[in-house]
Amino acid sequence: MENRPNETAYPAWLGRLHQWRSEHVSDKMFLLLLAFMVGVLAAVAATVLHGLINQIVALLTGHFAADSYNWLYLVYPVIGIYLTSLFVRYVVKDNISHGITRILYAISSNRSRLKGHNTWSSVIASAITIGFGGSVGAEAPIVLTGSAIGSNLGRLFRMDNKTLMTLVGCGAAGAIAGIFKAPIAGLVFTLEVLMIDLTMASLLPILVSCVTATCFTYILRGDAALFTFHLDSGWTVQRVPACILLGITCGLVSLYFIRTMNACEDMFARFKDKPYVRLLIGGAMLSLLIFLFPSLYGEGYNSINLLLNGKTVADWDEIMDGSLFYGHSEYLIIYIALVLLTKVFATSATNGGGGCGGTFAPSLFIGCYTGFLFSRLWNINQIGIYVPEKNFALLGMAGVMSGVMHAPLTGIFLIAEITSGYNMFMPLMIVSVASYLTIIIFEPHSIYGMRLAKQGRLVTHHTDHAVLTLMSLDSVIDRDYQAVDPDMELGRMVHKISRSHHAVLPVTDAAGTLLGEINIQKIRHVVFRTELYHHFTASQLMVQPDAILYDNTPMNKVMKTFERTQADWLPVLDDNQHLKGYISRKRMYDMYRKMVHDFSQD
């Protein structure tokens, strides 16, 4: 893989430190030290973000009555989205939405470079959004923050691209491990979602980051788990059919979540250049939904804990506190179903309106509601053996997460670790696998990867595809070409041919638009006949290229085009049909073979 030092100008002391490190500390040991630092900083960032969110929520809603509706739910979300959009527009001045998708893009197309502001901007923006009621999660912003910390530390110490990719993975893994106190889930998330290859060179640093982040989170936040769960009824083999059906249901709910989210994003994208229209639409939609269903306020972890720990209808009724449904136990199932269906609209409205947050927490939220609703309907209709509602709420969290993220192992280990529900491993596996097998029938990529997959920029565990994705079209373009105008006579073209190291001469107009090309090999019979120098012009000798490439063509399509045409050189144009240069098949294949070799090294 191509090794490029960071282009930033370094102060003298940092240069001396780098020199000392190169002489006294091996690369592998230094990578482990950086992974440790990334883990510590990721844990601190997660603690700061959750502390800010909790303080804002307590300040704004701590006085709300449980037995009546609250009009301020119509105001807070709009204020939060507006403040976030102002912060992003005038302070950050960059797009910080879709945190995990941005990490995937950085890995695939930006040599694992993440901007310096990503180490703090998402923390502030998401704290404002979620604290004021934005129905999104803090996980994606923290994962982006952790990955940015890893990327910028690596660039600071002049790490190569492959090491930068590992450090980005360390940051993401440390963030997940720190947020949920789940080191195994952090490791598996990085392997499944970010597609970091499981090699000894990457496994150990990621493990160091995960363990470090988890330990420091315990130090900073105590022993309390994010979710509390106590297993009352152990799993039995008679519940296998119910688990399989729950998994299929979770897969279909995941499909609903992904498709609806994309449709809403497309709707808000129409108003990309009209931020106040987006704020009006998103803020109005979110405020109304939260007013009707207060469970949609913020991350929704309190209502998840209610469903995981409730034992009676009276316990579960607390989920309707502060809503128009308060005191109506007979409407519990209807309330659960409505919240389940509207959560995706609340999440889309938050981000579409200008807020900042992720879909990690919403997938857990929807999964918990799905599992609870499934088990309640199952037990009410007395379908087969009784299934515990709290157990199936837990299983639903793993099922929907597995479907939305296309990450069944992450769903299994995360839910097992954050709830200490290790005795539920078997049903967790059944539900997660069934959900994943259901969703891939309809959606081949996760909610994070599908945007990049459409552009051919998604890195996968398939080495050949990953290398083609990581290859930069811009890096293989040869811009040193000798262009001729269509009226140039053969005699003048001979001078161009003598200076060209290509097998073709492009024919362009005054604006640089490609009109055709002259194959030097095919005009040898006239090149050396001086009596013909004034009889032929470039327009008479030119032919159309075998194929035309564009500067946004994915590398896998470039490779297929060369295989189909068997051309040695192909032109690359921009969107205005202007010639940017030529790509040599030999040069491209040489770079490809080198990257495959480097990519396969531990």
GIKABEL-V825040 format. One record per backbone hydrogen bond with DSSP energy under -1.0 kcal/mol. NH is the residue of the N-H (numbers start at 0). CO is the residue of the C=O. Records with the same first field share a line. If there is no record, write none. Layout:
# GIKABEL-V825040
NH->CO  CO
This chain:
# GIKABEL-V825040
14->10
15->11
16->12
17->13
18->14
19->15
20->16
21->17
22->18
23->19
24->20
29->25
30->26
31->27
32->28
33->29
34->30
35->31
36->32
37->33
38->34
39->35
40->36
41->37
42->38
43->39
44->40
45->41
46->42
47->43
48->44
49->45
50->46
51->47
52->48
53->49
54->50
55->51
56->52
57->53
58->54
59->55
60->56
61->57
63->60
72->69
73->70
74->71
75->71
78->74
79->75
80->76
81->77
82->78
83->79
84->80
85->81
86->82
87->83
88->84
89->85
90->86
91->86
92->87
101->97
102->98
103->99
104->100
105->101
106->102
107->103
108->104
109->105
111->105
112->109
117->114
118->115
119->116
120->116
123->119
124->120
125->121
126->122
127->123
128->124
129->125
130->126
131->127
132->129
133->128
135->133
136->357
141->137
142->138
143->139
144->140
145->141
146->142
147->143
148->144
149->145
150->146
151->147
152->148
153->149
154->150
155->151
156->152
157->154
158->153
163->159
164->160
165->161
166->162
167->163
168->164
169->165
170->166
171->167
172->168
173->169
174->170
175->171
176->172
177->173
178->174
179->175
180->176
185->181
186->182
187->183
188->184
189->185
190->186
191->187
192->188
193->188
195->189
198->196
202->198
203->199
205->201
206->202
207->203
208->204
209->205
210->206
211->207
212->208
213->209
214->210
215->211
216->212
217->213
218->214
219->215
220->216
221->217
238->235
239->236
242->238
243->239
244->240
245->241
246->242
247->243
248->244
249->245
250->246
251->247
252->248
253->249
254->250
255->251
256->252
257->253
258->254
259->255
260->256
261->257
262->258
263->259
264->260
265->261
266->262
267->263
268->264
270->267
271->268
273->270
277->273
278->274
279->275
280->276
281->277
282->278
283->279
284->280
285->281
286->282
287->283
288->284
289->285
290->286
291->287
292->288
295->292
296->293
297->132
303->299
304->300
305->301
306->302
307->303
308->304
309->305
315->311
316->312
317->314
318->315
319->316
320->317
321->65
322->319
325->322
327->324
330->327
331->328
334->330
335->331
336->332
337->333
338->334
339->335
340->336
341->337
342->338
345->341
346->342
347->343
348->344
349->345
350->346
351->347
352->348
354->349
357->136
362->358
363->359
364->360
365->361
366->362
367->363
368->364
369->365
370->366
371->367
372->368
373->369
374->370
375->371
376->372
377->373
378->374
379->375
380->376
382->377
383->381
391->387
392->388
393->389
394->390
395->391
396->392
397->393
398->394
399->395
400->396
401->397
402->398
403->399
404->400
406->401
410->406
411->407
412->408
413->409
414->410
415->411
416->412
417->413
418->414
423->420
424->421
427->423
428->424
429->425
430->426
431->427
432->428
433->429
434->430
435->431
436->432
437->433
438->434
439->435
441->438
442->438
446->403
449->445
452->448
453->449
455->452
456->451
465->461
466->462
467->463
468->464
469->465
470->466
475->472
477->581
480->478
483->505
487->484
489->535
490->532
492->488
493->489
495->491
496->492
497->493
504->517
506->515
507->483
508->512
511->508
513->576
514->506
515->506
516->542
517->504
519->502
525->522
526->522
528->525
531->528
532->529
534->531
537->487
538->485
540->536
541->537
542->516
548->570
550->572
552->549
557->553
558->554
559->555
560->556
561->557
562->558
563->559
564->560
565->561
569->582
571->580
572->548
573->577
576->573
578->511
579->571
580->571
581->477
582->569
584->567
587->583
588->584
589->585
590->586
591->587
592->588
593->589
594->590
595->591
596->592
597->593
598->594
599->595
